Amino acid sequence: MTMDRLLRLTSGVALLVVFLFGVAGSNVHWFWKFFMVFMAINQIQSAFTNWCPVVSVYRKLGVKECNC
């Protein structure tokens, strides 16, 4: 799996998990709300800077990047 696809998968799964915690009830810990806002801000900054912290982790783990 390439870096681009793995990054999209990670983002989608994380957002889905946080969303499900949010839907689970009205008594949701503030951390999950903060985490969703953090992920949204990170994706917005990534669109402009072309840098994401998860990419650095995946590079260290040896995930191959797309050579399109």
CHARMM-style PDB file with segment names, atoms N, HN, CA, C and O in Angstrom:
ATOM      1  N   MET     1       0.848  -1.166   0.000  1.00  0.00      PROA
ATOM      2  CA  MET     1       0.000   0.000   0.000  1.00  0.00      PROA
ATOM      3  C   MET     1       0.896   1.232   0.000  1.00  0.00      PROA
ATOM      4  O   MET     1       1.886   1.284   0.729  1.00  0.00      PROA
ATOM      5  N   THR     2       0.552   2.216  -0.810  1.00  0.00      PROA
ATOM      6  HN  THR     2      -0.252   2.174  -1.403  1.00  0.00      PROA
ATOM      7  CA  THR     2       1.379   3.417  -0.912  1.00  0.00      PROA
ATOM      8  C   THR     2       1.055   4.398   0.210  1.00  0.00      PROA
ATOM      9  O   THR     2       0.041   4.270   0.896  1.00  0.00      PROA
ATOM     10  N   MET     3       1.930   5.369   0.380  1.00  0.00      PROA
ATOM     11  HN  MET     3       2.754   5.472  -0.177  1.00  0.00      PROA
ATOM     12  CA  MET     3       1.793   6.378   1.430  1.00  0.00      PROA
ATOM     13  C   MET     3       0.460   7.115   1.317  1.00  0.00      PROA
ATOM     14  O   MET     3      -0.222   7.326   2.320  1.00  0.00      PROA
ATOM     15  N   ASP     4       0.094   7.500   0.110  1.00  0.00      PROA
ATOM     16  HN  ASP     4       0.648   7.328  -0.704  1.00  0.00      PROA
ATOM     17  CA  ASP     4      -1.126   8.273  -0.109  1.00  0.00      PROA
ATOM     18  C   ASP     4      -2.362   7.493   0.337  1.00  0.00      PROA
ATOM     19  O   ASP     4      -3.225   8.026   1.035  1.00  0.00      PROA
ATOM     20  N   ARG     5      -2.437   6.240  -0.068  1.00  0.00      PROA
ATOM     21  HN  ARG     5      -1.736   5.807  -0.634  1.00  0.00      PROA
ATOM     22  CA  ARG     5      -3.597   5.428   0.298  1.00  0.00      PROA
ATOM     23  C   ARG     5      -3.620   5.115   1.793  1.00  0.00      PROA
ATOM     24  O   ARG     5      -4.687   5.130   2.408  1.00  0.00      PROA
ATOM     25  N   LEU     6      -2.472   4.835   2.378  1.00  0.00      PROA
ATOM     26  HN  LEU     6      -1.605   4.823   1.879  1.00  0.00      PROA
ATOM     27  CA  LEU     6      -2.408   4.534   3.802  1.00  0.00      PROA
ATOM     28  C   LEU     6      -2.772   5.760   4.631  1.00  0.00      PROA
ATOM     29  O   LEU     6      -3.429   5.637   5.666  1.00  0.00      PROA
ATOM     30  N   LEU     7      -2.353   6.934   4.185  1.00  0.00      PROA
ATOM     31  HN  LEU     7      -1.820   7.034   3.345  1.00  0.00      PROA
ATOM     32  CA  LEU     7      -2.686   8.169   4.883  1.00  0.00      PROA
ATOM     33  C   LEU     7      -4.188   8.421   4.838  1.00  0.00      PROA
ATOM     34  O   LEU     7      -4.779   8.809   5.845  1.00  0.00      PROA
ATOM     35  N   ARG     8      -4.807   8.206   3.694  1.00  0.00      PROA
ATOM     36  HN  ARG     8      -4.327   7.890   2.875  1.00  0.00      PROA
ATOM     37  CA  ARG     8      -6.260   8.368   3.580  1.00  0.00      PROA
ATOM     38  C   ARG     8      -6.994   7.354   4.453  1.00  0.00      PROA
ATOM     39  O   ARG     8      -7.989   7.689   5.095  1.00  0.00      PROA
ATOM     40  N   LEU     9      -6.507   6.123   4.475  1.00  0.00      PROA
ATOM     41  HN  LEU     9      -5.699   5.851   3.953  1.00  0.00      PROA
ATOM     42  CA  LEU     9      -7.112   5.083   5.302  1.00  0.00      PROA
ATOM     43  C   LEU     9      -7.023   5.446   6.783  1.00  0.00      PROA
ATOM     44  O   LEU     9      -8.007   5.327   7.514  1.00  0.00      PROA
ATOM     45  N   THR    10      -5.861   5.881   7.217  1.00  0.00      PROA
ATOM     46  HN  THR    10      -5.063   5.977   6.623  1.00  0.00      PROA
ATOM     47  CA  THR    10      -5.663   6.270   8.610  1.00  0.00      PROA
ATOM     48  C   THR    10      -6.592   7.417   8.996  1.00  0.00      PROA
ATOM     49  O   THR    10      -7.226   7.381  10.051  1.00  0.00      PROA
ATOM     50  N   SER    11      -6.667   8.415   8.154  1.00  0.00      PROA
ATOM     51  HN  SER    11      -6.151   8.444   7.298  1.00  0.00      PROA
ATOM     52  CA  SER    11      -7.520   9.566   8.427  1.00  0.00      PROA
ATOM     53  C   SER    11      -8.992   9.170   8.497  1.00  0.00      PROA
ATOM     54  O   SER    11      -9.712   9.597   9.400  1.00  0.00      PROA
ATOM     55  N   GLY    12      -9.426   8.368   7.558  1.00  0.00      PROA
ATOM     56  HN  GLY    12      -8.841   8.021   6.825  1.00  0.00      PROA
ATOM     57  CA  GLY    12     -10.821   7.937   7.535  1.00  0.00      PROA
ATOM     58  C   GLY    12     -11.196   7.094   8.738  1.00  0.00      PROA
ATOM     59  O   GLY    12     -12.260   7.289   9.326  1.00  0.00      PROA
ATOM     60  N   VAL    13     -10.334   6.160   9.109  1.00  0.00      PROA
ATOM     61  HN  VAL    13      -9.469   6.002   8.632  1.00  0.00      PROA
ATOM     62  CA  VAL    13     -10.613   5.302  10.258  1.00  0.00      PROA
ATOM     63  C   VAL    13     -10.631   6.122  11.545  1.00  0.00      PROA
ATOM     64  O   VAL    13     -11.510   5.942  12.388  1.00  0.00      PROA
ATOM     65  N   ALA    14      -9.668   7.015  11.694  1.00  0.00      PROA
ATOM     66  HN  ALA    14      -8.954   7.161  11.010  1.00  0.00      PROA
ATOM     67  CA  ALA    14      -9.615   7.831  12.908  1.00  0.00      PROA
ATOM     68  C   ALA    14     -10.842   8.729  13.020  1.00  0.00      PROA
ATOM     69  O   ALA    14     -11.421   8.849  14.099  1.00  0.00      PROA
ATOM     70  N   LEU    15     -11.241   9.355  11.931  1.00  0.00      PROA
ATOM     71  HN  LEU    15     -10.770   9.258  11.054  1.00  0.00      PROA
ATOM     72  CA  LEU    15     -12.431  10.204  11.968  1.00  0.00      PROA
ATOM     73  C   LEU    15     -13.687   9.392  12.265  1.00  0.00      PROA
ATOM     74  O   LEU    15     -14.563   9.848  12.999  1.00  0.00      PROA
ATOM     75  N   LEU    16     -13.776   8.208  11.706  1.00  0.00      PROA
ATOM     76  HN  LEU    16     -13.064   7.838  11.110  1.00  0.00      PROA
ATOM     77  CA  LEU    16     -14.937   7.360  11.961  1.00  0.00      PROA
ATOM     78  C   LEU    16     -15.005   6.949  13.429  1.00  0.00      PROA
ATOM     79  O   LEU    16     -16.080   6.978  14.028  1.00  0.00      PROA
ATOM     80  N   VAL    17     -13.879   6.569  14.010  1.00  0.00      PROA
ATOM     81  HN  VAL    17     -13.006   6.545  13.524  1.00  0.00      PROA
ATOM     82  CA  VAL    17     -13.844   6.172  15.416  1.00  0.00      PROA
ATOM     83  C   VAL    17     -14.246   7.344  16.310  1.00  0.00      PROA
ATOM     84  O   VAL    17     -15.054   7.180  17.224  1.00  0.00      PROA
ATOM     85  N   VAL    18     -13.683   8.524  16.047  1.00  0.00      PROA
ATOM     86  HN  VAL    18     -13.027   8.657  15.304  1.00  0.00      PROA
ATOM     87  CA  VAL    18     -14.014   9.696  16.857  1.00  0.00      PROA
ATOM     88  C   VAL    18     -15.480  10.068  16.685  1.00  0.00      PROA
ATOM     89  O   VAL    18     -16.140  10.439  17.656  1.00  0.00      PROA
ATOM     90  N   PHE    19     -15.992   9.976  15.476  1.00  0.00      PROA
ATOM     91  HN  PHE    19     -15.456   9.675  14.688  1.00  0.00      PROA
ATOM     92  CA  PHE    19     -17.404  10.264  15.225  1.00  0.00      PROA
ATOM     93  C   PHE    19     -18.297   9.293  15.989  1.00  0.00      PROA
ATOM     94  O   PHE    19     -19.295   9.708  16.579  1.00  0.00      PROA
ATOM     95  N   LEU    20     -17.956   8.018  15.987  1.00  0.00      PROA
ATOM     96  HN  LEU    20     -17.146   7.680  15.508  1.00  0.00      PROA
ATOM     97  CA  LEU    20     -18.759   7.034  16.698  1.00  0.00      PROA
ATOM     98  C   LEU    20     -18.754   7.280  18.204  1.00  0.00      PROA
ATOM     99  O   LEU    20     -19.770   7.071  18.868  1.00  0.00      PROA
ATOM    100  N   PHE    21     -17.624   7.719  18.747  1.00  0.00      PROA
ATOM    101  HN  PHE    21     -16.798   7.888  18.208  1.00  0.00      PROA
ATOM    102  CA  PHE    21     -17.589   8.091  20.158  1.00  0.00      PROA
ATOM    103  C   PHE    21     -18.508   9.279  20.417  1.00  0.00      PROA
ATOM    104  O   PHE    21     -19.178   9.342  21.447  1.00  0.00      PROA
ATOM    105  N   GLY    22     -18.534  10.216  19.481  1.00  0.00      PROA
ATOM    106  HN  GLY    22     -17.989  10.165  18.644  1.00  0.00      PROA
ATOM    107  CA  GLY    22     -19.386  11.394  19.629  1.00  0.00      PROA
ATOM    108  C   GLY    22     -20.857  11.063  19.551  1.00  0.00      PROA
ATOM    109  O   GLY    22     -21.668  11.689  20.234  1.00  0.00      PROA
ATOM    110  N   VAL    23     -21.219  10.094  18.734  1.00  0.00      PROA
ATOM    111  HN  VAL    23     -20.560   9.586  18.179  1.00  0.00      PROA
ATOM    112  CA  VAL    23     -22.616   9.702  18.573  1.00  0.00      PROA
ATOM    113  C   VAL    23     -23.077   8.815  19.725  1.00  0.00      PROA
ATOM    114  O   VAL    23     -24.272   8.715  20.001  1.00  0.00      PROA
ATOM    115  N   ALA    24     -22.135   8.182  20.386  1.00  0.00      PROA
ATOM    116  HN  ALA    24     -21.164   8.264  20.162  1.00  0.00      PROA
ATOM    117  CA  ALA    24     -22.467   7.217  21.437  1.00  0.00      PROA
ATOM    118  C   ALA    24     -23.320   7.818  22.549  1.00  0.00      PROA
ATOM    119  O   ALA    24     -24.104   7.107  23.179  1.00  0.00      PROA
ATOM    120  N   GLY    25     -23.181   9.077  22.789  1.00  0.00      PROA
ATOM    121  HN  GLY    25     -22.545   9.654  22.278  1.00  0.00      PROA
ATOM    122  CA  GLY    25     -23.988   9.707  23.835  1.00  0.00      PROA
ATOM    123  C   GLY    25     -23.620  11.160  24.011  1.00  0.00      PROA
ATOM    124  O   GLY    25     -22.608  11.626  23.486  1.00  0.00      PROA
ATOM    125  N   SER    26     -24.428  11.860  24.736  1.00  0.00      PROA
ATOM    126  HN  SER    26     -25.250  11.482  25.162  1.00  0.00      PROA
ATOM    127  CA  SER    26     -24.177  13.285  24.936  1.00  0.00      PROA
ATOM    128  C   SER    26     -23.103  13.529  25.992  1.00  0.00      PROA
ATOM    129  O   SER    26     -22.558  14.629  26.082  1.00  0.00      PROA
ATOM    130  N   ASN    27     -22.803  12.523  26.777  1.00  0.00      PROA
ATOM    131  HN  ASN    27     -23.246  11.629  26.704  1.00  0.00      PROA
ATOM    132  CA  ASN    27     -21.805  12.662  27.818  1.00  0.00      PROA
ATOM    133  C   ASN    27     -20.442  12.188  27.314  1.00  0.00      PROA
ATOM    134  O   ASN    27     -19.855  11.257  27.866  1.00  0.00      PROA
ATOM    135  N   VAL    28     -19.952  12.832  26.269  1.00  0.00      PROA
ATOM    136  HN  VAL    28     -20.429  13.588  25.821  1.00  0.00      PROA
ATOM    137  CA  VAL    28     -18.689  12.460  25.636  1.00  0.00      PROA
ATOM    138  C   VAL    28     -17.567  13.280  26.260  1.00  0.00      PROA
ATOM    139  O   VAL    28     -17.712  14.481  26.488  1.00  0.00      PROA
ATOM    140  N   HSD    29     -16.466  12.628  26.528  1.00  0.00      PROA
ATOM    141  HN  HSD    29     -16.348  11.652  26.343  1.00  0.00      PROA
ATOM    142  CA  HSD    29     -15.309  13.305  27.110  1.00  0.00      PROA
ATOM    143  C   HSD    29     -14.807  14.388  26.155  1.00  0.00      PROA
ATOM    144  O   HSD    29     -14.849  14.220  24.936  1.00  0.00      PROA
ATOM    145  N   TRP    30     -14.339  15.487  26.714  1.00  0.00      PROA
ATOM    146  HN  TRP    30     -14.305  15.624  27.704  1.00  0.00      PROA
ATOM    147  CA  TRP    30     -13.885  16.614  25.901  1.00  0.00      PROA
ATOM    148  C   TRP    30     -12.730  16.226  24.985  1.00  0.00      PROA
ATOM    149  O   TRP    30     -12.547  16.848  23.939  1.00  0.00      PROA
ATOM    150  N   PHE    31     -11.947  15.213  25.351  1.00  0.00      PROA
ATOM    151  HN  PHE    31     -12.096  14.707  26.201  1.00  0.00      PROA
ATOM    152  CA  PHE    31     -10.799  14.803  24.536  1.00  0.00      PROA
ATOM    153  C   PHE    31     -11.216  14.421  23.126  1.00  0.00      PROA
ATOM    154  O   PHE    31     -10.540  14.780  22.162  1.00  0.00      PROA
ATOM    155  N   TRP    32     -12.327  13.694  22.991  1.00  0.00      PROA
ATOM    156  HN  TRP    32     -12.877  13.402  23.774  1.00  0.00      PROA
ATOM    157  CA  TRP    32     -12.751  13.236  21.670  1.00  0.00      PROA
ATOM    158  C   TRP    32     -13.208  14.396  20.795  1.00  0.00      PROA
ATOM    159  O   TRP    32     -12.998  14.383  19.582  1.00  0.00      PROA
ATOM    160  N   LYS    33     -13.819  15.379  21.396  1.00  0.00      PROA
ATOM    161  HN  LYS    33     -13.989  15.389  22.381  1.00  0.00      PROA
ATOM    162  CA  LYS    33     -14.218  16.578  20.639  1.00  0.00      PROA
ATOM    163  C   LYS    33     -12.977  17.347  20.196  1.00  0.00      PROA
ATOM    164  O   LYS    33     -12.883  17.788  19.051  1.00  0.00      PROA
ATOM    165  N   PHE    34     -12.031  17.501  21.116  1.00  0.00      PROA
ATOM    166  HN  PHE    34     -12.108  17.143  22.046  1.00  0.00      PROA
ATOM    167  CA  PHE    34     -10.789  18.191  20.789  1.00  0.00      PROA
ATOM    168  C   PHE    34     -10.021  17.451  19.702  1.00  0.00      PROA
ATOM    169  O   PHE    34      -9.467  18.071  18.795  1.00  0.00      PROA
ATOM    170  N   PHE    35      -9.989  16.117  19.794  1.00  0.00      PROA
ATOM    171  HN  PHE    35     -10.439  15.613  20.531  1.00  0.00      PROA
ATOM    172  CA  PHE    35      -9.261  15.313  18.823  1.00  0.00      PROA
ATOM    173  C   PHE    35      -9.833  15.482  17.418  1.00  0.00      PROA
ATOM    174  O   PHE    35      -9.079  15.545  16.447  1.00  0.00      PROA
ATOM    175  N   MET    36     -11.158  15.556  17.301  1.00  0.00      PROA
ATOM    176  HN  MET    36     -11.771  15.505  18.090  1.00  0.00      PROA
ATOM    177  CA  MET    36     -11.778  15.737  15.991  1.00  0.00      PROA
ATOM    178  C   MET    36     -11.431  17.111  15.423  1.00  0.00      PROA
ATOM    179  O   MET    36     -11.146  17.230  14.232  1.00  0.00      PROA
ATOM    180  N   VAL    37     -11.450  18.145  16.255  1.00  0.00      PROA
ATOM    181  HN  VAL    37     -11.682  18.049  17.223  1.00  0.00      PROA
ATOM    182  CA  VAL    37     -11.072  19.491  15.805  1.00  0.00      PROA
ATOM    183  C   VAL    37      -9.601  19.509  15.401  1.00  0.00      PROA
ATOM    184  O   VAL    37      -9.246  20.111  14.388  1.00  0.00      PROA
ATOM    185  N   PHE    38      -8.744  18.857  16.181  1.00  0.00      PROA
ATOM    186  HN  PHE    38      -9.033  18.367  17.004  1.00  0.00      PROA
ATOM    187  CA  PHE    38      -7.324  18.786  15.855  1.00  0.00      PROA
ATOM    188  C   PHE    38      -7.099  18.118  14.493  1.00  0.00      PROA
ATOM    189  O   PHE    38      -6.294  18.590  13.690  1.00  0.00      PROA
ATOM    190  N   MET    39      -7.811  17.025  14.245  1.00  0.00      PROA
ATOM    191  HN  MET    39      -8.465  16.642  14.897  1.00  0.00      PROA
ATOM    192  CA  MET    39      -7.655  16.324  12.963  1.00  0.00      PROA
ATOM    193  C   MET    39      -8.116  17.196  11.802  1.00  0.00      PROA
ATOM    194  O   MET    39      -7.479  17.211  10.749  1.00  0.00      PROA
ATOM    195  N   ALA    40      -9.202  17.912  11.982  1.00  0.00      PROA
ATOM    196  HN  ALA    40      -9.719  17.900  12.838  1.00  0.00      PROA
ATOM    197  CA  ALA    40      -9.695  18.790  10.928  1.00  0.00      PROA
ATOM    198  C   ALA    40      -8.694  19.906  10.629  1.00  0.00      PROA
ATOM    199  O   ALA    40      -8.413  20.194   9.466  1.00  0.00      PROA
ATOM    200  N   ILE    41      -8.162  20.528  11.666  1.00  0.00      PROA
ATOM    201  HN  ILE    41      -8.390  20.294  12.611  1.00  0.00      PROA
ATOM    202  CA  ILE    41      -7.167  21.592  11.473  1.00  0.00      PROA
ATOM    203  C   ILE    41      -5.909  21.037  10.820  1.00  0.00      PROA
ATOM    204  O   ILE    41      -5.314  21.691   9.964  1.00  0.00      PROA
ATOM    205  N   ASN    42      -5.503  19.844  11.215  1.00  0.00      PROA
ATOM    206  HN  ASN    42      -5.987  19.313  11.910  1.00  0.00      PROA
ATOM    207  CA  ASN    42      -4.318  19.226  10.630  1.00  0.00      PROA
ATOM    208  C   ASN    42      -4.522  18.939   9.142  1.00  0.00      PROA
ATOM    209  O   ASN    42      -3.602  19.134   8.348  1.00  0.00      PROA
ATOM    210  N   GLN    43      -5.700  18.486   8.760  1.00  0.00      PROA
ATOM    211  HN  GLN    43      -6.447  18.328   9.405  1.00  0.00      PROA
ATOM    212  CA  GLN    43      -5.960  18.219   7.344  1.00  0.00      PROA
ATOM    213  C   GLN    43      -5.989  19.505   6.533  1.00  0.00      PROA
ATOM    214  O   GLN    43      -5.540  19.527   5.387  1.00  0.00      PROA
ATOM    215  N   ILE    44      -6.516  20.582   7.121  1.00  0.00      PROA
ATOM    216  HN  ILE    44      -6.881  20.565   8.052  1.00  0.00      PROA
ATOM    217  CA  ILE    44      -6.537  21.876   6.424  1.00  0.00      PROA
ATOM    218  C   ILE    44      -5.115  22.391   6.224  1.00  0.00      PROA
ATOM    219  O   ILE    44      -4.764  22.825   5.127  1.00  0.00      PROA
ATOM    220  N   GLN    45      -4.298  22.349   7.268  1.00  0.00      PROA
ATOM    221  HN  GLN    45      -4.584  21.996   8.159  1.00  0.00      PROA
ATOM    222  CA  GLN    45      -2.921  22.826   7.112  1.00  0.00      PROA
ATOM    223  C   GLN    45      -2.142  21.947   6.153  1.00  0.00      PROA
ATOM    224  O   GLN    45      -1.267  22.435   5.439  1.00  0.00      PROA
ATOM    225  N   SER    46      -2.445  20.661   6.125  1.00  0.00      PROA
ATOM    226  HN  SER    46      -3.156  20.264   6.705  1.00  0.00      PROA
ATOM    227  CA  SER    46      -1.774  19.746   5.214  1.00  0.00      PROA
ATOM    228  C   SER    46      -2.080  20.078   3.755  1.00  0.00      PROA
ATOM    229  O   SER    46      -1.234  19.884   2.882  1.00  0.00      PROA
ATOM    230  N   ALA    47      -3.267  20.570   3.496  1.00  0.00      PROA
ATOM    231  HN  ALA    47      -3.954  20.727   4.206  1.00  0.00      PROA
ATOM    232  CA  ALA    47      -3.638  20.950   2.127  1.00  0.00      PROA
ATOM    233  C   ALA    47      -2.786  22.109   1.631  1.00  0.00      PROA
ATOM    234  O   ALA    47      -2.495  22.203   0.438  1.00  0.00      PROA
ATOM    235  N   PHE    48      -2.389  22.987   2.537  1.00  0.00      PROA
ATOM    236  HN  PHE    48      -2.625  22.911   3.505  1.00  0.00      PROA
ATOM    237  CA  PHE    48      -1.602  24.156   2.136  1.00  0.00      PROA
ATOM    238  C   PHE    48      -0.100  23.919   2.215  1.00  0.00      PROA
ATOM    239  O   PHE    48       0.646  24.462   1.400  1.00  0.00      PROA
ATOM    240  N   THR    49       0.359  23.124   3.171  1.00  0.00      PROA
ATOM    241  HN  THR    49      -0.248  22.683   3.832  1.00  0.00      PROA
ATOM    242  CA  THR    49       1.796  22.939   3.372  1.00  0.00      PROA
ATOM    243  C   THR    49       2.336  21.644   2.785  1.00  0.00      PROA
ATOM    244  O   THR    49       3.548  21.481   2.645  1.00  0.00      PROA
ATOM    245  N   ASN    50       1.434  20.713   2.438  1.00  0.00      PROA
ATOM    246  HN  ASN    50       0.449  20.846   2.551  1.00  0.00      PROA
ATOM    247  CA  ASN    50       1.816  19.406   1.905  1.00  0.00      PROA
ATOM    248  C   ASN    50       2.678  18.630   2.905  1.00  0.00      PROA
ATOM    249  O   ASN    50       3.571  17.881   2.509  1.00  0.00      PROA
ATOM    250  N   TRP    51       2.406  18.811   4.210  1.00  0.00      PROA
ATOM    251  HN  TRP    51       1.681  19.419   4.532  1.00  0.00      PROA
ATOM    252  CA  TRP    51       3.110  18.099   5.263  1.00  0.00      PROA
ATOM    253  C   TRP    51       2.113  17.600   6.295  1.00  0.00      PROA
ATOM    254  O   TRP    51       1.200  18.325   6.693  1.00  0.00      PROA
ATOM    255  N   CYS    52       2.291  16.374   6.720  1.00  0.00      PROA
ATOM    256  HN  CYS    52       3.033  15.786   6.397  1.00  0.00      PROA
ATOM    257  CA  CYS    52       1.431  15.774   7.738  1.00  0.00      PROA
ATOM    258  C   CYS    52       2.320  14.975   8.683  1.00  0.00      PROA
ATOM    259  O   CYS    52       3.196  14.242   8.224  1.00  0.00      PROA
ATOM    260  N   PRO    53       2.115  15.098   9.994  1.00  0.00      PROA
ATOM    261  CA  PRO    53       2.955  14.368  10.953  1.00  0.00      PROA
ATOM    262  C   PRO    53       2.914  12.854  10.773  1.00  0.00      PROA
ATOM    263  O   PRO    53       3.908  12.176  11.033  1.00  0.00      PROA
ATOM    264  N   VAL    54       1.790  12.321  10.337  1.00  0.00      PROA
ATOM    265  HN  VAL    54       0.982  12.872  10.126  1.00  0.00      PROA
ATOM    266  CA  VAL    54       1.668  10.874  10.152  1.00  0.00      PROA
ATOM    267  C   VAL    54       2.593  10.388   9.037  1.00  0.00      PROA
ATOM    268  O   VAL    54       3.097   9.266   9.096  1.00  0.00      PROA
ATOM    269  N   VAL    55       2.818  11.220   8.026  1.00  0.00      PROA
ATOM    270  HN  VAL    55       2.409  12.132   7.978  1.00  0.00      PROA
ATOM    271  CA  VAL    55       3.719  10.843   6.932  1.00  0.00      PROA
ATOM    272  C   VAL    55       5.124  10.598   7.468  1.00  0.00      PROA
ATOM    273  O   VAL    55       5.800   9.663   7.038  1.00  0.00      PROA
ATOM    274  N   SER    56       5.566  11.434   8.405  1.00  0.00      PROA
ATOM    275  HN  SER    56       5.017  12.193   8.755  1.00  0.00      PROA
ATOM    276  CA  SER    56       6.896  11.234   9.003  1.00  0.00      PROA
ATOM    277  C   SER    56       6.985   9.886   9.711  1.00  0.00      PROA
ATOM    278  O   SER    56       8.004   9.200   9.627  1.00  0.00      PROA
ATOM    279  N   VAL    57       5.927   9.515  10.400  1.00  0.00      PROA
ATOM    280  HN  VAL    57       5.100  10.072  10.469  1.00  0.00      PROA
ATOM    281  CA  VAL    57       5.901   8.217  11.088  1.00  0.00      PROA
ATOM    282  C   VAL    57       5.932   7.080  10.071  1.00  0.00      PROA
ATOM    283  O   VAL    57       6.676   6.113  10.236  1.00  0.00      PROA
ATOM    284  N   TYR    58       5.129   7.199   9.026  1.00  0.00      PROA
ATOM    285  HN  TYR    58       4.525   7.985   8.892  1.00  0.00      PROA
ATOM    286  CA  TYR    58       5.084   6.143   8.013  1.00  0.00      PROA
ATOM    287  C   TYR    58       6.410   6.004   7.270  1.00  0.00      PROA
ATOM    288  O   TYR    58       6.796   4.895   6.901  1.00  0.00      PROA
ATOM    289  N   ARG    59       7.101   7.098   7.051  1.00  0.00      PROA
ATOM    290  HN  ARG    59       6.787   7.999   7.351  1.00  0.00      PROA
ATOM    291  CA  ARG    59       8.419   7.024   6.399  1.00  0.00      PROA
ATOM    292  C   ARG    59       9.397   6.232   7.271  1.00  0.00      PROA
ATOM    293  O   ARG    59      10.163   5.411   6.765  1.00  0.00      PROA
ATOM    294  N   LYS    60       9.365   6.483   8.582  1.00  0.00      PROA
ATOM    295  HN  LYS    60       8.743   7.149   8.992  1.00  0.00      PROA
ATOM    296  CA  LYS    60      10.245   5.761   9.495  1.00  0.00      PROA
ATOM    297  C   LYS    60       9.891   4.282   9.543  1.00  0.00      PROA
ATOM    298  O   LYS    60      10.752   3.440   9.794  1.00  0.00      PROA
ATOM    299  N   LEU    61       8.614   3.967   9.300  1.00  0.00      PROA
ATOM    300  HN  LEU    61       7.914   4.651   9.096  1.00  0.00      PROA
ATOM    301  CA  LEU    61       8.187   2.560   9.284  1.00  0.00      PROA
ATOM    302  C   LEU    61       8.475   1.884   7.940  1.00  0.00      PROA
ATOM    303  O   LEU    61       8.290   0.675   7.799  1.00  0.00      PROA
ATOM    304  N   GLY    62       8.928   2.666   6.955  1.00  0.00      PROA
ATOM    305  HN  GLY    62       9.078   3.648   7.070  1.00  0.00      PROA
ATOM    306  CA  GLY    62       9.318   2.092   5.679  1.00  0.00      PROA
ATOM    307  C   GLY    62       8.214   1.967   4.649  1.00  0.00      PROA
ATOM    308  O   GLY    62       8.330   1.186   3.704  1.00  0.00      PROA
ATOM    309  N   VAL    63       7.138   2.733   4.822  1.00  0.00      PROA
ATOM    310  HN  VAL    63       7.043   3.368   5.589  1.00  0.00      PROA
ATOM    311  CA  VAL    63       6.056   2.708   3.822  1.00  0.00      PROA
ATOM    312  C   VAL    63       6.539   3.397   2.561  1.00  0.00      PROA
ATOM    313  O   VAL    63       7.109   4.487   2.620  1.00  0.00      PROA
ATOM    314  N   LYS    64       6.309   2.754   1.403  1.00  0.00      PROA
ATOM    315  HN  LYS    64       5.847   1.869   1.355  1.00  0.00      PROA
ATOM    316  CA  LYS    64       6.797   3.317   0.160  1.00  0.00      PROA
ATOM    317  C   LYS    64       5.875   4.438  -0.328  1.00  0.00      PROA
ATOM    318  O   LYS    64       4.657   4.390  -0.159  1.00  0.00      PROA
ATOM    319  N   GLU    65       6.503   5.448  -0.939  1.00  0.00      PROA
ATOM    320  HN  GLU    65       7.492   5.487  -1.076  1.00  0.00      PROA
ATOM    321  CA  GLU    65       5.746   6.569  -1.488  1.00  0.00      PROA
ATOM    322  C   GLU    65       5.473   6.290  -2.951  1.00  0.00      PROA
ATOM    323  O   GLU    65       6.191   5.530  -3.602  1.00  0.00      PROA
ATOM    324  N   CYS    66       4.433   6.911  -3.453  1.00  0.00      PROA
ATOM    325  HN  CYS    66       3.850   7.528  -2.924  1.00  0.00      PROA
ATOM    326  CA  CYS    66       4.049   6.737  -4.846  1.00  0.00      PROA
ATOM    327  C   CYS    66       5.041   7.428  -5.767  1.00  0.00      PROA
ATOM    328  O   CYS    66       5.343   8.605  -5.572  1.00  0.00      PROA
ATOM    329  N   ASN    67       5.543   6.734  -6.748  1.00  0.00      PROA
ATOM    330  HN  ASN    67       5.298   5.778  -6.907  1.00  0.00      PROA
ATOM    331  CA  ASN    67       6.458   7.304  -7.739  1.00  0.00      PROA
ATOM    332  C   ASN    67       5.727   7.475  -9.057  1.00  0.00      PROA
ATOM    333  O   ASN    67       6.113   6.904 -10.077  1.00  0.00      PROA
ATOM    334  N   CYS    68       4.668   8.269  -9.023  1.00  0.00      PROA
ATOM    335  HN  CYS    68       4.355   8.733  -8.195  1.00  0.00      PROA
ATOM    336  CA  CYS    68       3.829   8.437 -10.195  1.00  0.00      PROA
ATOM    337  C   CYS    68       4.474   9.341 -11.224  1.00  0.00      PROA
ATOM    338  OT1 CYS    68       3.892   9.588 -12.280  1.00  0.00      PROA
TER     339      CYS     68
END
